[in-house]
């Protein structure tokens, strides 16, 4: 994602969170730099001297893990035939 697009998106999210009472004192650029330093983001050269950012492999693994937690899990139930057999067969 192009750096200016990322910064704008993060800034919009920060404004919304601040509106809900979260204390977030830094700017979007500062948070993105922190995430870059922490290894959550990777900086890549972009087109026309514009940097781009993407999630690191570790961050992608974490996102996939959280998505799996949110996904519905199939329930294990007894087969109706097994239930009938146990009742009288």
N, CA and C atoms as a LAMMPS dump frame, in Angstrom:
ITEM: TIMESTEP
0
ITEM: NUMBER OF ATOMS
267
ITEM: BOX BOUNDS ff ff ff
-5.0000000000000000e+02 5.0000000000000000e+02
-5.0000000000000000e+02 5.0000000000000000e+02
-5.0000000000000000e+02 5.0000000000000000e+02
ITEM: ATOMS id mol type element x y z
1 1 1 N 0.852 -1.154 0
2 1 2 C 0 0 0
3 1 3 C 0.907 1.229 0
4 2 1 N 0.589 2.185 -0.837
5 2 2 C 1.377 3.414 -0.906
6 2 3 C 1.343 4.116 0.454
7 3 1 N 2.481 4.668 0.844
8 3 2 C 2.6 5.292 2.157
9 3 3 C 1.52 6.343 2.418
10 4 1 N 1.27 7.288 1.49
11 4 2 C 0.238 8.289 1.781
12 4 3 C -1.16 7.685 1.986
13 5 1 N -1.463 6.625 1.257
14 5 2 C -2.762 5.959 1.403
15 5 3 C -2.85 5.304 2.782
16 6 1 N -1.784 4.636 3.189
17 6 2 C -1.743 4.003 4.506
18 6 3 C -1.888 5.045 5.605
19 7 1 N -1.117 6.123 5.505
20 7 2 C -1.164 7.158 6.536
21 7 3 C -2.563 7.77 6.648
22 8 1 N -3.198 8.02 5.519
23 8 2 C -4.56 8.568 5.542
24 8 3 C -5.544 7.591 6.191
25 9 1 N -5.418 6.321 5.862
26 9 2 C -6.326 5.311 6.421
27 9 3 C -6.118 5.175 7.926
28 10 1 N -4.872 5.147 8.353
29 10 2 C -4.58 5.023 9.785
30 10 3 C -5.06 6.277 10.516
31 11 1 N -4.84 7.437 9.929
32 11 2 C -5.283 8.686 10.574
33 11 3 C -6.8 8.709 10.735
34 12 1 N -7.534 8.247 9.743
35 12 2 C -8.997 8.19 9.848
36 12 3 C -9.414 7.245 10.968
37 13 1 N -8.743 6.1 11.066
38 13 2 C -9.061 5.152 12.147
39 13 3 C -8.71 5.746 13.514
40 14 1 N -7.586 6.448 13.593
41 14 2 C -7.199 7.074 14.856
42 14 3 C -8.229 8.106 15.297
43 15 1 N -8.699 8.902 14.372
44 15 2 C -9.708 9.913 14.693
45 15 3 C -10.986 9.258 15.225
46 16 1 N -11.389 8.173 14.586
47 16 2 C -12.592 7.469 15.048
48 16 3 C -12.384 6.907 16.451
49 17 1 N -11.232 6.284 16.684
50 17 2 C -10.952 5.719 18.005
51 17 3 C -10.862 6.805 19.066
52 18 1 N -10.258 7.926 18.732
53 18 2 C -10.186 9.049 19.676
54 18 3 C -11.59 9.544 20.012
55 19 1 N -12.465 9.523 19.028
56 19 2 C -13.847 9.929 19.26
57 19 3 C -14.578 9.018 20.222
58 20 1 N -14.067 7.8 20.394
59 20 2 C -14.654 6.844 21.335
60 20 3 C -13.899 6.843 22.662
61 21 1 N -13.011 7.809 22.843
62 21 2 C -12.34 7.965 24.129
63 21 3 C -10.97 7.342 24.265
64 22 1 N -10.437 6.767 23.203
65 22 2 C -9.102 6.186 23.288
66 22 3 C -8.051 7.289 23.243
67 23 1 N -7.063 7.197 24.114
68 23 2 C -5.962 8.159 24.139
69 23 3 C -4.878 7.672 23.186
70 24 1 N -4.811 8.27 22.029
71 24 2 C -3.829 7.902 21.005
72 24 3 C -3.083 9.173 20.608
73 25 1 N -1.975 9.467 21.299
74 25 2 C -1.316 10.758 21.144
75 25 3 C -0.469 10.942 19.881
76 26 1 N -0.108 9.866 19.23
77 26 2 C 0.783 9.987 18.083
78 26 3 C 0.009 10.205 16.775
79 27 1 N 0.744 10.623 15.76
80 27 2 C 0.16 10.751 14.425
81 27 3 C 0.204 9.397 13.738
82 28 1 N -0.499 9.287 12.631
83 28 2 C -0.49 8.045 11.848
84 28 3 C 0.928 7.697 11.413
85 29 1 N 1.679 8.696 10.98
86 29 2 C 3.059 8.452 10.53
87 29 3 C 3.894 7.893 11.684
88 30 1 N 3.718 8.447 12.882
89 30 2 C 4.484 7.962 14.033
90 30 3 C 4.116 6.523 14.389
91 31 1 N 2.827 6.21 14.363
92 31 2 C 2.427 4.826 14.648
93 31 3 C 2.973 3.876 13.588
94 32 1 N 2.909 4.267 12.33
95 32 2 C 3.43 3.402 11.257
96 32 3 C 4.926 3.178 11.414
97 33 1 N 5.647 4.205 11.813
98 33 2 C 7.093 4.042 12.053
99 33 3 C 7.342 3.089 13.214
100 34 1 N 6.528 3.22 14.267
101 34 2 C 6.655 2.292 15.4
102 34 3 C 6.398 0.857 14.952
103 35 1 N 5.36 0.663 14.13
104 35 2 C 5.028 -0.677 13.643
105 35 3 C 6.117 -1.213 12.725
106 36 1 N 6.733 -0.335 11.966
107 36 2 C 7.858 -0.726 11.108
108 36 3 C 9.031 -1.178 11.984
109 37 1 N 9.353 -0.372 13.001
110 37 2 C 10.457 -0.717 13.912
111 37 3 C 10.182 -2.011 14.679
112 38 1 N 8.909 -2.268 14.994
113 38 2 C 8.538 -3.479 15.741
114 38 3 C 8.459 -4.709 14.851
115 39 1 N 8.533 -4.526 13.526
116 39 2 C 8.504 -5.66 12.616
117 39 3 C 7.123 -6.042 12.123
118 40 1 N 6.103 -5.224 12.409
119 40 2 C 4.753 -5.518 11.925
120 40 3 C 4.57 -5.113 10.47
121 41 1 N 5.305 -4.089 10.057
122 41 2 C 5.24 -3.601 8.68
123 41 3 C 6.6 -3.752 8.021
124 42 1 N 6.587 -3.849 6.69
125 42 2 C 7.799 -3.893 5.877
126 42 3 C 7.688 -2.763 4.865
127 43 1 N 8.757 -1.988 4.736
128 43 2 C 8.767 -0.882 3.788
129 43 3 C 9.388 -1.365 2.479
130 44 1 N 8.755 -1.013 1.37
131 44 2 C 9.232 -1.387 0.038
132 44 3 C 9.339 -0.128 -0.813
133 45 1 N 10.298 -0.12 -1.714
134 45 2 C 10.338 1.01 -2.656
135 45 3 C 9.123 0.956 -3.568
136 46 1 N 8.521 2.084 -3.806
137 46 2 C 7.342 2.136 -4.655
138 46 3 C 7.641 2.831 -5.962
139 47 1 N 6.594 3.161 -6.673
140 47 2 C 6.746 3.851 -7.947
141 47 3 C 6.938 5.338 -7.707
142 48 1 N 7.677 5.984 -8.593
143 48 2 C 7.904 7.43 -8.544
144 48 3 C 8.43 7.868 -7.172
145 49 1 N 9.377 7.127 -6.643
146 49 2 C 10.025 7.449 -5.368
147 49 3 C 9.08 7.434 -4.172
148 50 1 N 7.968 6.825 -4.324
149 50 2 C 7.002 6.748 -3.232
150 50 3 C 7.142 5.4 -2.547
151 51 1 N 7.322 5.423 -1.248
152 51 2 C 7.434 4.176 -0.493
153 51 3 C 6.083 3.491 -0.402
154 52 1 N 6.141 2.18 -0.192
155 52 2 C 4.92 1.442 0.1
156 52 3 C 5.19 0.567 1.311
157 53 1 N 4.128 0.215 1.975
158 53 2 C 4.207 -0.618 3.169
159 53 3 C 3.328 -1.845 2.982
160 54 1 N 3.755 -2.924 3.602
161 54 2 C 2.935 -4.134 3.623
162 54 3 C 3.148 -4.816 4.963
163 55 1 N 2.22 -5.686 5.307
164 55 2 C 2.363 -6.43 6.55
165 55 3 C 3.528 -7.407 6.441
166 56 1 N 4.248 -7.566 7.529
167 56 2 C 5.334 -8.551 7.563
168 56 3 C 4.724 -9.944 7.587
169 57 1 N 5.546 -10.94 7.343
170 57 2 C 5.066 -12.322 7.36
171 57 3 C 4.497 -12.668 8.725
172 58 1 N 5.161 -12.242 9.787
173 58 2 C 4.659 -12.512 11.13
174 58 3 C 3.313 -11.858 11.393
175 59 1 N 3.135 -10.639 10.897
176 59 2 C 1.856 -9.952 11.065
177 59 3 C 0.758 -10.661 10.279
178 60 1 N 1.087 -11.15 9.093
179 60 2 C 0.102 -11.891 8.302
180 60 3 C -0.325 -13.181 9.008
181 61 1 N 0.632 -13.859 9.627
182 61 2 C 0.307 -15.076 10.374
183 61 3 C -0.644 -14.74 11.52
184 62 1 N -0.384 -13.641 12.213
185 62 2 C -1.25 -13.228 13.33
186 62 3 C -2.65 -12.886 12.837
187 63 1 N -2.756 -12.192 11.716
188 63 2 C -4.064 -11.84 11.163
189 63 3 C -4.832 -13.104 10.783
190 64 1 N -4.159 -14.045 10.135
191 64 2 C -4.825 -15.308 9.77
192 64 3 C -5.309 -16.059 11.001
193 65 1 N -4.503 -16.054 12.048
194 65 2 C -4.883 -16.729 13.291
195 65 3 C -6.15 -16.108 13.875
196 66 1 N -6.193 -14.784 13.938
197 66 2 C -7.363 -14.095 14.488
198 66 3 C -8.588 -14.343 13.611
199 67 1 N -8.403 -14.354 12.29
200 67 2 C -9.525 -14.639 11.395
201 67 3 C -10.086 -16.035 11.649
202 68 1 N -9.222 -16.998 11.934
203 68 2 C -9.681 -18.359 12.222
204 68 3 C -10.466 -18.413 13.526
205 69 1 N -10.086 -17.583 14.49
206 69 2 C -10.815 -17.548 15.758
207 69 3 C -12.231 -17.029 15.551
208 70 1 N -12.385 -16.132 14.595
209 70 2 C -13.674 -15.51 14.331
210 70 3 C -14.552 -16.365 13.414
211 71 1 N -13.955 -17.314 12.706
212 71 2 C -14.705 -18.137 11.752
213 71 3 C -15.578 -19.139 12.502
214 72 1 N -16.775 -19.411 11.975
215 72 2 C -17.627 -20.416 12.63
216 72 3 C -16.974 -21.79 12.572
217 73 1 N -17.13 -22.516 13.637
218 73 2 C -16.554 -23.86 13.702
219 73 3 C -17.666 -24.884 13.497
220 74 1 N -17.378 -25.934 12.753
221 74 2 C -18.401 -26.972 12.588
222 74 3 C -18.623 -27.69 13.918
223 75 1 N -19.869 -27.956 14.207
224 75 2 C -20.209 -28.657 15.445
225 75 3 C -20.249 -30.154 15.185
226 76 1 N -19.77 -30.901 16.121
227 76 2 C -19.809 -32.354 16.022
228 76 3 C -21.126 -32.812 16.655
229 77 1 N -21.947 -33.477 15.844
230 77 2 C -23.228 -33.985 16.351
231 77 3 C -23.324 -35.464 16.023
232 78 1 N -24.211 -36.117 16.719
233 78 2 C -24.431 -37.537 16.449
234 78 3 C -25.277 -37.678 15.192
235 79 1 N -24.979 -38.697 14.437
236 79 2 C -25.776 -39.005 13.262
237 79 3 C -27.147 -39.494 13.706
238 80 1 N -28.23 -39.061 13.024
239 80 2 C -29.565 -39.561 13.396
240 80 3 C -29.643 -41.079 13.364
241 81 1 N -28.952 -41.739 12.444
242 81 2 C -28.992 -43.201 12.374
243 81 3 C -28.339 -43.832 13.595
244 82 1 N -27.244 -43.234 14.065
245 82 2 C -26.592 -43.769 15.252
246 82 3 C -27.482 -43.609 16.473
247 83 1 N -28.197 -42.507 16.543
248 83 2 C -29.105 -42.271 17.672
249 83 3 C -30.224 -43.299 17.645
250 84 1 N -30.804 -43.574 16.46
251 84 2 C -31.887 -44.556 16.346
252 84 3 C -31.408 -45.944 16.72
253 85 1 N -30.216 -46.321 16.295
254 85 2 C -29.686 -47.645 16.615
255 85 3 C -29.522 -47.813 18.116
256 86 1 N -29.097 -46.764 18.775
257 86 2 C -28.881 -46.85 20.204
258 86 3 C -30.169 -46.934 20.992
259 87 1 N -31.294 -46.541 20.409
260 87 2 C -32.575 -46.531 21.124
261 87 3 C -33.276 -47.879 21.101
262 88 1 N -33.179 -48.597 20.032
263 88 2 C -33.988 -49.81 20.033
264 88 3 C -33.465 -50.888 19.141
265 89 1 N -32.425 -50.664 18.456
266 89 2 C -31.945 -51.683 17.521
267 89 3 C -30.934 -52.574 18.159
